[in-house]
Amino acid sequence: MDKVGLYVKFRTQAGHRDSLVKILLEAAGLMAGASGCELYMVNTVPGEDDVVWVTEIWRSAADHEVSLSVPGVRELIGQAMPLLAGPPERIDVRPAGGAGLDG
């Protein structure tokens, strides 16, 4: 199985970035116990007050898909959606290796 990675860009409605960050950090806590989650990092962008990026690395695409059924995840998605200015932008990548990434 090949690892999968995601970069997901969220653009919030004005003034809602910090609320979204809080929700995504709760999601990160849930992902910490999810099978196959190797990284779930929430990032903000200096100078862009309405942008949040999430960086994810998963052991497999199947593990990522299963993570959506972790208890509490759907509820957090429901809380996050009204804060967004549009749909999230997703970039799929295949991790090749690097510091902190096993195999």
C-alpha positions as CSV (number, residue, x, y, z in Angstrom):
1,M,0.0,0.0,0.0
2,D,1.2,3.5,-0.8
3,K,0.9,6.3,1.7
4,V,-1.4,9.2,0.7
5,G,-1.1,12.8,1.6
6,L,-3.5,15.7,1.4
7,Y,-3.2,19.5,1.5
8,V,-6.7,21.0,2.1
9,K,-7.2,24.7,1.9
10,F,-10.1,26.2,3.7
11,R,-11.2,29.8,3.1
12,T,-13.5,31.1,5.9
13,Q,-16.0,33.8,6.0
14,A,-14.5,37.0,7.4
15,G,-13.7,36.7,11.1
16,H,-14.2,33.0,11.4
17,R,-10.7,31.6,10.9
18,D,-10.0,31.1,14.6
19,S,-13.3,29.3,15.1
20,L,-12.4,27.0,12.2
21,V,-8.9,26.4,13.7
22,K,-10.5,25.4,17.0
23,I,-12.8,22.9,15.2
24,L,-10.0,21.5,13.1
25,L,-7.8,21.0,16.2
26,E,-10.6,19.0,17.7
27,A,-10.6,16.9,14.6
28,A,-6.8,16.5,14.9
29,G,-7.4,15.1,18.4
30,L,-9.8,12.6,17.0
31,M,-7.4,11.7,14.1
32,A,-4.6,11.1,16.6
33,G,-6.4,7.8,17.5
34,A,-7.5,6.9,14.0
35,S,-5.9,3.9,12.4
36,G,-3.3,4.9,9.8
37,C,-3.1,8.6,10.6
38,E,0.5,9.6,10.5
39,L,0.0,13.4,10.4
40,Y,-2.9,15.8,10.8
41,M,-1.6,19.3,11.1
42,V,-3.6,22.5,11.1
43,N,-1.8,25.6,9.7
44,T,-2.6,29.3,9.3
45,V,-1.0,31.6,6.8
46,P,0.6,34.9,7.9
47,G,-1.2,37.8,6.2
48,E,-4.2,35.7,5.1
49,D,-6.7,36.1,7.9
50,D,-9.3,33.9,6.2
51,V,-7.2,30.9,5.2
52,V,-6.5,27.6,7.0
53,W,-4.5,24.7,5.6
54,V,-4.7,21.1,6.9
55,T,-1.8,18.8,6.0
56,E,-2.5,15.1,6.3
57,I,-0.5,11.9,5.8
58,W,-2.3,8.5,5.9
59,R,-0.9,4.9,5.7
60,S,-3.5,4.3,2.9
61,A,-6.4,5.8,1.1
62,A,-8.6,3.3,2.8
63,D,-7.5,4.5,6.3
64,H,-8.3,8.0,5.3
65,E,-11.8,7.0,4.1
66,V,-12.4,5.1,7.4
67,S,-11.4,8.2,9.4
68,L,-14.6,9.9,8.3
69,S,-16.6,7.4,10.4
70,V,-14.6,8.1,13.6
71,P,-17.2,9.1,16.3
72,G,-17.5,12.9,16.4
73,V,-16.0,13.6,12.9
74,R,-19.3,14.2,11.1
75,E,-20.4,16.5,13.9
76,L,-17.3,18.6,13.5
77,I,-17.7,18.7,9.8
78,G,-21.3,20.0,10.4
79,Q,-19.9,22.8,12.7
80,A,-17.2,23.8,10.2
81,M,-19.2,24.0,7.0
82,P,-21.2,27.2,7.9
83,L,-17.9,29.0,8.6
84,L,-16.6,28.5,5.1
85,A,-16.7,31.0,2.2
86,G,-16.8,28.1,-0.3
87,P,-15.9,24.4,-0.7
88,P,-12.5,23.3,0.6
89,E,-9.7,23.0,-2.0
90,R,-8.0,19.6,-1.9
91,I,-4.6,18.6,-3.4
92,D,-3.8,14.9,-3.3
93,V,-0.1,14.0,-3.0
94,R,1.9,10.8,-2.7
95,P,4.5,11.2,0.1
96,A,8.0,10.1,-1.1
97,G,9.8,10.4,2.3
98,G,11.5,12.9,4.4
99,A,12.3,13.8,8.0
100,G,9.8,12.3,10.4
101,L,8.1,10.1,7.8
102,D,8.8,6.4,8.2
103,G,9.1,4.2,5.1
